[in-house]
Amino acid sequence: MSIEPRPPPRQLAATLRRVLGGGAGWRGFFFQLLFVVVLAWVAYEVIDNVRSNLATQRIAAGFGFLTNNAGFDVNQTLIPYSGSDSYARVFLVGLLNTLLVSVIGIFFATLIGFLVGLGRLSPNWLLSRISGGYVELLRNIPLLFQILFWYLAVLGTLPSPRQSISLFGVIFLSNRGLVVPTPIPHPGLEAITAALLIAIAASLLLRFYARRQLFQTGRVITIWPYVVGLPLLAVVVFGAPFSFEIPQLKGFNFAGGSRVIPEFVALTLALSTYTGAFIAENVRAGILAVHKGQMEAGFSLGLTRSATLRLIVVPQALRVILPPLTNQYLNLTKNSSLAVAIGYPDLVSVFAGTALNQTGQAIEIIGITMGVYLLISLVTSVIMSLYNWRIGRSMGS
């Protein structure tokens, strides 16, 4: 058995120099190693300093506090909660409230943004100028001031419950919030819901068939009567899946129904209108990026302006709209933390605020809160990236 001779040290050094690119490569490797060592040293010093400060102040580190009783109430909860529940329950309540205002805000901001963006490109002079004024006004006023405006100047000046603004005698708006009917499930809800879902699925399949016929044969099929009629038919045949409990004014407040607190309304309005102004510019830029010949091609096929935008222009513009649209969704979610200014019980207010003040576990609570916002942002980015990939694939790019 033959043993290959080991290369001499000089030959090994020459080989490493060739791999690393000569003297410059060695210097680059040295400075990178030095940077890693300094970074590790700084991290160690920070951790050691935090540990010493916690020991000096006799604050126990760890997440055991999450099982302790919170001892305070929250004025809006999507799940059952009482003051005797744990801080882990408080965290879940605040997280759900943050997700609620973020999802609803994203929906209305997208709707407002697309409508205003299309309005800016409208041939109607008045509509175009109103849309432009909306964008310039809303995006140049700080969001915090807009939240305070809706909360103090608009909702705060509403009448008391006894003089509340009524809509059809079932919805009431006052300075204590918006009171709406509460849905009450009926017996056999599963069968009724299944029938309703089947009707909705049939409507969606019919819509897909109508779009396919339009692109293949140019034949336009009116589907909105089926989209509306099939679910209504399911309700007529199987009955409504639930009834509504109508709120009634008793004394100085309402009994029954569900109350939407004014903090939630103000925050949702401010986030939606503010973010919608930025989305409107994204939509306008995306549509202008599509060649004007696409509009002319739609007109030559006999399509109306709205149909041309909906079927031809907007689907192509989405490839330009979606990347900055994702940024606006992320900004809206993070801007919801400004709810602490008006007392809306979001994650920052009840967990990184009240719970932190009571427990003193600043590092753990702030770390959890930062991690949650990071996770929400990453999930939003992944969803939008997948949708962007699907749009690009359908466009053949």
C-alpha positions as CSV (number, residue, x, y, z in Angstrom):
1,M,0.0,0.0,0.0
2,S,1.5,3.3,-1.1
3,I,1.1,6.5,0.9
4,E,0.9,9.7,-0.9
5,P,3.4,12.3,0.4
6,R,2.0,15.2,2.2
7,P,2.6,18.6,0.5
8,P,5.2,20.7,2.1
9,P,4.0,23.7,4.2
10,R,5.1,26.2,1.5
11,Q,3.1,24.5,-1.1
12,L,0.1,24.3,1.2
13,A,0.3,28.0,1.9
14,A,0.6,28.8,-1.8
15,T,-2.5,26.7,-2.5
16,L,-4.4,28.6,0.2
17,R,-3.3,31.9,-1.2
18,R,-4.5,31.0,-4.6
19,V,-7.9,29.9,-3.1
20,L,-8.2,33.1,-1.1
21,G,-7.0,35.3,-3.9
22,G,-3.5,36.2,-2.7
23,G,-2.6,38.7,0.0
24,A,-5.9,40.6,-0.5
25,G,-7.8,37.4,0.3
26,W,-5.8,36.8,3.5
27,R,-6.5,40.4,4.6
28,G,-10.2,40.0,3.8
29,F,-10.3,36.7,5.8
30,F,-8.5,38.3,8.7
31,F,-10.9,41.3,8.9
32,Q,-14.0,39.1,8.6
33,L,-12.7,36.9,11.5
34,L,-11.9,40.0,13.5
35,F,-15.4,41.3,12.9
36,V,-17.0,38.0,14.1
37,V,-14.8,38.0,17.2
38,V,-15.7,41.6,18.1
39,L,-19.4,40.9,17.5
40,A,-19.3,37.9,19.8
41,W,-17.5,39.9,22.4
42,V,-20.1,42.7,22.3
43,A,-23.0,40.2,22.5
44,Y,-21.3,38.5,25.5
45,E,-20.9,41.9,27.3
46,V,-24.5,42.9,26.6
47,I,-25.8,39.6,27.9
48,D,-23.6,39.7,31.0
49,N,-24.6,43.3,31.7
50,V,-28.3,42.4,31.5
51,R,-27.8,39.4,33.7
52,S,-26.0,41.5,36.3
53,N,-28.7,44.2,36.3
54,L,-31.4,41.7,36.7
55,A,-29.6,40.1,39.6
56,T,-29.0,43.5,41.2
57,Q,-32.7,44.4,40.9
58,R,-33.8,40.9,42.0
59,I,-35.8,40.3,38.9
60,A,-36.2,36.6,38.0
61,A,-35.5,36.0,34.4
62,G,-37.6,33.5,32.4
63,F,-41.1,32.9,31.2
64,G,-42.7,31.6,34.3
65,F,-44.6,34.8,34.8
66,L,-46.9,33.9,31.9
67,T,-48.8,31.5,34.2
68,N,-49.4,34.1,36.9
69,N,-52.8,35.9,37.2
70,A,-53.1,39.1,35.2
71,G,-55.5,40.8,37.5
72,F,-56.9,43.4,35.0
73,D,-59.7,43.5,32.5
74,V,-59.6,44.2,28.8
75,N,-62.5,46.1,27.2
76,Q,-62.4,44.1,23.9
77,T,-61.9,40.3,23.7
78,L,-62.5,37.9,20.9
79,I,-62.1,34.9,23.3
80,P,-63.4,34.4,26.8
81,Y,-61.3,36.4,29.3
82,S,-61.5,37.6,32.9
83,G,-59.1,39.4,35.2
84,S,-58.2,36.1,36.9
85,D,-56.7,34.6,33.7
86,S,-53.0,34.4,33.1
87,Y,-50.6,36.7,31.3
88,A,-50.4,34.1,28.6
89,R,-54.2,34.6,28.0
90,V,-53.6,38.4,28.0
91,F,-51.0,37.8,25.3
92,L,-53.4,35.8,23.2
93,V,-56.2,38.5,23.6
94,G,-53.8,41.3,22.5
95,L,-52.5,39.2,19.6
96,L,-56.1,38.5,18.3
97,N,-57.0,42.2,18.7
98,T,-53.9,43.2,16.7
99,L,-54.7,40.6,14.0
100,L,-58.3,41.8,13.8
101,V,-57.6,45.4,13.2
102,S,-54.8,44.5,10.8
103,V,-56.9,42.2,8.6
104,I,-59.9,44.6,8.5
105,G,-57.6,47.6,7.9
106,I,-55.8,45.7,5.1
107,F,-59.2,44.9,3.5
108,F,-60.5,48.5,3.5
109,A,-57.2,50.0,2.7
110,T,-56.9,47.8,-0.4
111,L,-60.5,48.7,-1.4
112,I,-59.9,52.4,-0.9
113,G,-56.6,52.3,-2.6
114,F,-57.9,50.7,-5.8
115,L,-60.9,52.9,-6.0
116,V,-58.9,56.1,-5.5
117,G,-56.1,54.9,-7.8
118,L,-58.6,54.2,-10.6
119,G,-60.3,57.5,-9.8
120,R,-57.0,59.4,-10.4
121,L,-56.9,58.0,-13.9
122,S,-60.6,58.6,-14.6
123,P,-61.4,60.9,-17.6
124,N,-63.8,62.6,-15.3
125,W,-62.0,65.8,-14.3
126,L,-63.8,66.3,-11.0
127,L,-63.4,62.7,-9.8
128,S,-59.7,62.8,-10.8
129,R,-59.1,66.0,-8.8
130,I,-61.0,64.7,-5.8
131,S,-58.9,61.5,-5.8
132,G,-55.7,63.5,-6.2
133,G,-56.6,65.8,-3.3
134,Y,-57.4,62.8,-1.1
135,V,-54.0,61.2,-1.8
136,E,-52.1,64.5,-1.2
137,L,-54.0,65.3,2.0
138,L,-54.0,61.9,3.7
139,R,-50.5,60.7,3.0
140,N,-48.9,64.0,4.2
141,I,-50.5,64.1,7.7
142,P,-48.9,61.9,10.4
143,L,-50.8,58.8,11.1
144,L,-50.9,59.5,14.9
145,F,-52.7,62.8,14.3
146,Q,-55.2,61.1,12.1
147,I,-55.9,58.4,14.8
148,L,-56.4,61.2,17.3
149,F,-58.6,63.1,14.9
150,W,-61.0,60.2,14.4
151,Y,-61.0,59.4,18.1
152,L,-61.3,62.8,19.6
153,A,-62.7,65.1,16.9
154,V,-65.2,62.7,15.2
155,L,-66.2,59.9,17.5
156,G,-65.7,61.8,20.7
157,T,-68.3,64.4,19.7
158,L,-71.0,61.9,18.9
159,P,-74.2,62.0,21.0
160,S,-74.8,59.8,24.1
161,P,-76.6,56.4,23.7
162,R,-80.0,58.0,24.4
163,Q,-79.5,60.4,21.4
164,S,-77.5,57.9,19.3
165,I,-77.6,57.9,15.5
166,S,-79.8,55.0,14.4
167,L,-79.7,53.1,11.1
168,F,-83.0,51.3,10.3
169,G,-83.5,50.9,14.1
170,V,-81.0,48.0,14.4
171,I,-77.6,49.7,14.2
172,F,-76.8,52.6,16.7
173,L,-73.8,54.9,16.7
174,S,-72.9,56.9,19.8
175,N,-69.9,58.1,21.8
176,R,-69.7,54.6,23.4
177,G,-69.2,52.9,20.1
178,L,-71.1,51.2,17.4
179,V,-73.8,48.7,18.5
180,V,-74.8,46.1,15.9
181,P,-77.1,43.0,16.0
182,T,-75.5,39.8,17.3
183,P,-75.9,36.6,15.2
184,I,-77.5,33.6,17.1
185,P,-76.9,30.2,15.5
186,H,-79.9,28.1,14.7
187,P,-80.3,24.3,15.2
188,G,-78.9,22.4,12.2
189,L,-76.4,25.1,11.5
190,E,-74.0,22.5,10.0
191,A,-76.4,21.4,7.3
192,I,-77.5,24.9,6.5
193,T,-73.9,26.2,6.3
194,A,-72.9,23.2,4.1
195,A,-75.7,24.0,1.6
196,L,-74.7,27.7,1.6
197,L,-71.0,26.8,1.0
198,I,-72.0,24.5,-1.9
199,A,-74.0,27.3,-3.5
200,I,-71.1,29.7,-3.1
201,A,-68.7,27.1,-4.6
202,A,-71.1,26.6,-7.6
203,S,-71.2,30.4,-8.1
204,L,-67.4,30.5,-8.2
205,L,-67.2,27.6,-10.7
206,L,-69.7,29.4,-12.9
207,R,-67.5,32.6,-12.7
208,F,-64.5,30.6,-13.7
209,Y,-66.4,29.1,-16.7
210,A,-67.6,32.6,-17.7
211,R,-64.1,34.0,-17.7
212,R,-62.8,31.0,-19.8
213,Q,-65.6,31.5,-22.3
214,L,-64.8,35.2,-22.5
215,F,-61.1,34.6,-23.3
216,Q,-61.7,31.6,-25.7
217,T,-64.8,32.7,-27.6
218,G,-65.3,36.3,-26.7
219,R,-68.8,35.4,-25.5
220,V,-69.9,37.4,-22.4
221,I,-71.9,35.5,-19.8
222,T,-73.7,37.5,-17.1
223,I,-73.1,35.6,-13.9
224,W,-74.1,38.0,-11.1
225,P,-77.7,36.8,-11.0
226,Y,-76.3,33.3,-10.3
227,V,-73.7,34.5,-7.8
228,V,-76.4,36.2,-5.8
229,G,-79.3,33.8,-6.5
230,L,-77.7,30.5,-5.7
231,P,-76.8,31.4,-2.1
232,L,-80.2,33.0,-1.6
233,L,-81.9,29.9,-3.0
234,A,-80.0,27.8,-0.4
235,V,-81.2,30.1,2.4
236,V,-84.8,29.9,1.2
237,V,-84.7,26.1,0.9
238,F,-82.8,25.3,4.1
239,G,-83.5,28.4,6.1
240,A,-81.1,31.0,7.5
241,P,-78.2,29.6,9.5
242,F,-78.7,32.1,12.3
243,S,-81.0,34.9,13.5
244,F,-80.0,38.3,15.0
245,E,-80.4,39.7,18.4
246,I,-81.4,43.4,18.0
247,P,-80.0,45.8,20.5
248,Q,-82.5,47.7,22.7
249,L,-82.0,51.0,24.6
250,K,-82.6,50.4,28.3
251,G,-81.8,53.2,30.6
252,F,-78.5,55.0,29.7
253,N,-77.1,52.2,27.6
254,F,-78.0,49.4,25.1
255,A,-78.9,45.8,26.1
256,G,-78.3,43.0,23.6
257,G,-76.3,43.1,20.4
258,S,-72.6,43.5,20.1
259,R,-70.6,46.7,20.7
260,V,-67.7,47.8,18.6
261,I,-65.7,50.1,20.8
262,P,-64.8,53.6,19.5
263,E,-61.1,52.9,19.8
264,F,-61.4,50.1,17.3
265,V,-63.4,52.2,14.9
266,A,-61.0,55.2,15.1
267,L,-58.0,53.0,14.6
268,T,-59.5,51.1,11.7
269,L,-60.6,54.3,9.9
270,A,-57.2,55.9,10.4
271,L,-55.2,52.9,9.2
272,S,-57.4,52.3,6.2
273,T,-57.6,55.8,4.9
274,Y,-53.9,56.6,5.5
275,T,-52.6,53.4,4.0
276,G,-55.2,53.6,1.2
277,A,-53.6,56.8,0.0
278,F,-50.3,55.1,-0.5
279,I,-51.9,52.1,-2.2
280,A,-53.7,54.4,-4.6
281,E,-50.3,55.7,-5.9
282,N,-49.1,52.1,-6.3
283,V,-52.2,51.2,-8.2
284,R,-51.9,54.3,-10.4
285,A,-48.2,53.5,-11.2
286,G,-49.1,49.9,-12.0
287,I,-51.8,50.8,-14.4
288,L,-49.7,53.4,-16.1
289,A,-47.0,50.8,-16.6
290,V,-49.3,48.8,-18.8
291,H,-49.1,50.0,-22.4
292,K,-52.1,52.0,-23.5
293,G,-52.5,49.7,-26.5
294,Q,-54.0,47.2,-24.0
295,M,-56.9,49.6,-23.4
296,E,-57.4,50.2,-27.1
297,A,-57.4,46.4,-27.7
298,G,-60.1,46.0,-25.1
299,F,-62.2,48.8,-26.7
300,S,-61.8,47.1,-30.1
301,L,-63.3,43.9,-28.7
302,G,-66.4,45.8,-27.6
303,L,-65.6,45.9,-23.9
304,T,-66.5,48.8,-21.8
305,R,-63.8,50.8,-19.9
306,S,-64.6,49.1,-16.6
307,A,-64.5,45.6,-18.2
308,T,-61.2,46.4,-20.0
309,L,-59.6,47.6,-16.7
310,R,-60.9,44.6,-14.8
311,L,-60.2,41.9,-17.3
312,I,-57.1,43.1,-19.2
313,V,-55.3,46.0,-17.6
314,V,-55.4,45.4,-13.8
315,P,-54.3,41.7,-14.1
316,Q,-51.2,42.9,-15.9
317,A,-50.6,45.8,-13.6
318,L,-50.7,43.5,-10.6
319,R,-47.1,42.4,-11.3
320,V,-46.0,46.0,-10.7
321,I,-48.5,46.7,-7.9
322,L,-47.9,43.7,-5.7
323,P,-44.3,44.3,-4.4
324,P,-45.0,47.8,-3.0
325,L,-48.5,46.7,-2.0
326,T,-46.8,44.1,0.3
327,N,-44.8,46.9,1.9
328,Q,-48.0,48.8,2.6
329,Y,-49.5,45.7,4.3
330,L,-46.5,45.3,6.5
331,N,-46.5,49.0,7.4
332,L,-50.2,48.9,8.3
333,T,-49.7,45.9,10.6
334,K,-46.8,47.6,12.4
335,N,-48.5,51.0,12.5
336,S,-51.4,49.3,14.4
337,S,-49.1,49.5,17.5
338,L,-50.0,53.2,17.6
339,A,-53.3,52.0,19.1
340,V,-51.7,52.5,22.5
341,A,-52.2,56.3,22.0
342,I,-56.0,55.9,22.3
343,G,-56.2,52.8,24.5
344,Y,-57.2,50.2,22.0
345,P,-56.2,46.8,23.7
346,D,-53.8,45.5,21.1
347,L,-50.7,43.5,21.7
348,V,-48.5,46.5,22.6
349,S,-51.1,48.1,24.9
350,V,-52.1,45.1,27.0
351,F,-49.0,42.9,26.9
352,A,-46.0,45.2,26.2
353,G,-47.8,47.9,28.3
354,T,-49.9,46.8,31.2
355,A,-48.4,43.3,31.6
356,L,-44.9,44.7,31.4
357,N,-45.6,47.4,34.1
358,Q,-47.0,44.8,36.4
359,T,-44.4,42.1,36.0
360,G,-41.2,44.0,35.2
361,Q,-40.2,41.3,32.7
362,A,-39.1,43.8,30.1
363,I,-36.7,41.6,28.2
364,E,-39.0,38.6,27.9
365,I,-42.1,40.7,27.0
366,I,-40.4,43.0,24.6
367,G,-38.6,40.0,23.0
368,I,-41.9,38.1,22.6
369,T,-43.7,41.2,21.1
370,M,-40.8,41.8,18.6
371,G,-40.9,38.1,17.6
372,V,-44.6,38.2,17.1
373,Y,-44.5,41.2,14.8
374,L,-41.6,39.7,12.9
375,L,-43.5,36.5,12.4
376,I,-46.7,38.3,11.2
377,S,-44.6,40.3,8.8
378,L,-42.8,37.2,7.4
379,V,-46.1,35.3,7.0
380,T,-47.6,38.3,5.2
381,S,-44.5,38.5,2.9
382,V,-44.7,34.8,2.1
383,I,-48.4,34.9,1.2
384,M,-47.9,38.0,-1.0
385,S,-44.9,36.4,-2.7
386,L,-46.8,33.2,-3.4
387,Y,-49.7,35.3,-4.9
388,N,-47.2,37.4,-6.9
389,W,-45.6,34.1,-8.2
390,R,-49.1,32.9,-9.2
391,I,-49.9,36.1,-11.0
392,G,-46.5,36.0,-12.9
393,R,-47.1,32.4,-13.9
394,S,-50.6,33.1,-15.2
395,M,-49.2,36.0,-17.2
396,G,-46.6,33.7,-18.8
397,S,-43.6,35.4,-17.2
